[in-house]
Amino acid sequence: MRKLTFIELFGVPGGMSLGFKLAGMKPVGALDIYEPGIETYRKNFPDVREENVVCEDASSSNVVEKFQKITSLKKGDINIIIGGPPCQGFSTMGRIKMASLVKNGQRNGNSDARFINDKRNHLYKSFIRFVGKFKPKAIVMENVLGMVSYKNGSVVKQIKEDFEKIGYPNVDSKVLNALDYGVPQSRKRIFFVATKTNKPITWPKETHFGKIGRKQTSQKVKYQTTVWDAIGDLPILKLPEKNSKVRHSEKKYKRDPACEYQKMMRGENDTVENNVTRWHREKDIEVFRNMSPGSRWCELSNADRKKIGYSDDSFEDKWKRLPINSHSWTVTSHLHKDGYMYIHPRQNRTISVREAARLQSFPDSFVFYGSRSAQFKLIGNAVPPLLSMAVAKHVKKLIV
């Protein structure tokens, strides 16, 4: 039986693509503007023709035509279009920034009544245009949780209406938490699925559960993956020298995998790449030593806080040490600026690129390219492959 095909828009490094591939589908193209992500996608999906991984500005008016000309893909070649178009204005940070601009008179407080017509959301509009051009059997779109509550839920309603207008009347949305599907972090995102048929859209059931307050009812019950489940087997790291650039990051594992998650992440690998971390000031390291696993900035002594010198108001939550026997909080792209929200639970440093990737459920065979900062950014913006795979399996049932 011929595999279902898909393209991913705005999706580098390819977390969503990897999930769909693990579910038995075939990637045939991708589009993004971030060059380190394009390189990462190409090298991790070598079966996709290099020219089909297109580096173009999706906001340009003719991007769909450019993509079609470069890839030679046409209607009928693509069964599913997946992606997460970055949309401004309804993330928590977006709303804070917008409120500030309105307050300072830099932007009018009134906005267009239609989400798709808001100029800030041009990438979403491009997503719709791609669907209209290639007419896939199904659409899968992922976005931030803030979309659900923005304007009392009107944006979610409008997106469903937009899908219906372009020929996809069977549309549904649901908030899913990656933690419930084996990913070692709490990460809630809204997913939209739309098809042309009336076959009921179903959503994946949770596969992993919290231990607290739960009775052991079956030997087959899987518990939520902890931070230590995710990263406990990775080699101990020394801090790099200040301003150093890592040229080669491949390292051998120093211990055997201690749990199923570690076995899954390693696969057939004997070595691990991207296991590089940042240089830290000596006074930062001193404060790290005084932080217990799971603790945060506001719990530090006055002496430690004064040592660092940041304002308590602005940095109440900015320093966090990851727990050992619980899951991580959401891994975000802020990692590319600094890692103080993700301090290693046992080593006095912030997490490495590979440790961040493990928290996102990227296997060790998936190698990231570009600068260390670019790699952190790619990981923070990605859809966890295990979550994507869970969604993909249900989408597959809708169209086969």
WOLINSUL-V888620 format. One record per run of one state. SS is the DSSP state (2 for helix, 1 for strand, 0 for the rest). FROM is the first residue (numbers start at 1). TO is the last residue. If there is no record, write none. Layout:
BEGIN
ss=SS from=FROM to=TO
ss=SS from=FROM to=TO
END
This chain:
BEGIN
ss=0 from=1 to=4
ss=1 from=5 to=9
ss=0 from=10 to=14
ss=2 from=15 to=22
ss=0 from=23 to=25
ss=1 from=26 to=32
ss=0 from=33 to=34
ss=2 from=35 to=44
ss=0 from=45 to=49
ss=2 from=50 to=52
ss=1 from=53 to=55
ss=0 from=56 to=62
ss=2 from=63 to=71
ss=0 from=72 to=79
ss=1 from=80 to=83
ss=0 from=84 to=91
ss=2 from=92 to=103
ss=0 from=104 to=114
ss=2 from=115 to=117
ss=0 from=118 to=118
ss=2 from=119 to=134
ss=0 from=135 to=137
ss=1 from=138 to=144
ss=0 from=145 to=145
ss=2 from=146 to=165
ss=0 from=166 to=169
ss=1 from=170 to=177
ss=2 from=178 to=181
ss=0 from=182 to=184
ss=1 from=185 to=185
ss=0 from=186 to=187
ss=1 from=188 to=195
ss=0 from=196 to=207
ss=1 from=208 to=209
ss=0 from=210 to=221
ss=1 from=222 to=223
ss=0 from=224 to=226
ss=2 from=227 to=231
ss=0 from=232 to=250
ss=1 from=251 to=252
ss=0 from=253 to=259
ss=2 from=260 to=266
ss=0 from=267 to=270
ss=1 from=271 to=272
ss=0 from=273 to=281
ss=2 from=282 to=289
ss=0 from=290 to=295
ss=1 from=296 to=296
ss=2 from=297 to=299
ss=0 from=300 to=301
ss=2 from=302 to=308
ss=0 from=309 to=319
ss=1 from=320 to=321
ss=0 from=322 to=327
ss=1 from=328 to=328
ss=0 from=329 to=332
ss=2 from=333 to=336
ss=0 from=337 to=342
ss=1 from=343 to=343
ss=0 from=344 to=349
ss=1 from=350 to=350
ss=0 from=351 to=352
ss=2 from=353 to=359
ss=0 from=360 to=371
ss=2 from=372 to=381
ss=0 from=382 to=384
ss=2 from=385 to=399
ss=0 from=400 to=400
END
